[in-house]
């Protein structure tokens, strides 16, 4: 996973695992609990990954809207 920090790799893998298990994207609350960070930190990490092109949010204001871009 090129050009990702360790935290971004963990986030990316957590999103993929959740989507494979449940068939939908996780919420920020679910991601934060999985990663052991606050929802605000999770939101910041998602924004950074979106700006770098690793993920895409289909709707900026909805839940379960993260789409993983294959790297």
N, C-alpha and C positions, 0 to 999 in steps of 0.2 A: 504494500500500500504506500505508494509513493507520496512524498511530501506531506505526510501526516505525522503529528506528534503522537506520543504514546496515549495521551488522553483521547485524541481524536480517533485513534485505532480502536480503543476500547468502546467508544461511543458508536462507531460504525459497526463493529461486531455485535454490540448489544441490539442495535436496530435490526440488523439482519437476522439475528437469532429470534427476536421477538416476532418479526414478520413471518419467519418460517414456522414458528410454533403456533401462532394465533391467527395468521392470515391477514392481519391488519397492522398498521404502524402503532408503536407505543405512544402514550402521551408523555409530556414533559415530566409529569409526576412519576410515572412508571420508570422512565429512563433515569431520573434523578435517584430514585430508590435503588435501582439496579447498580448504579455507578457510585453511590454513596456521596452524592453532591447535592447542593440545593437546586431547586427548580430554576432559580435565576442563573446559576452557573451552567446548568444544562442548556438553558435557552441561549446563553452566550456561545457555548460550544457549537450548538446547532447553527446559529447565525454565521459563525466563522467557517464552518464546514460548507455551508451553502455558498458563501462568497468565494470559496476556493473550488467550487464545482463538484464536491464529493457527494453532496445530497441536494435534494430540491424539495422545497415545501410547496405543495400543490395549491394550498390556500393559506395565506399568511395569518388568518385569524381563526382557523378551525382546529379541531382536535384530530389526531391520527392522520396527519397530512404529510408525513415525511416519505419521500421517494428516494431510494438509494440509487446513486449513479455508479455503475460498475467501474471499479478502478483496476 
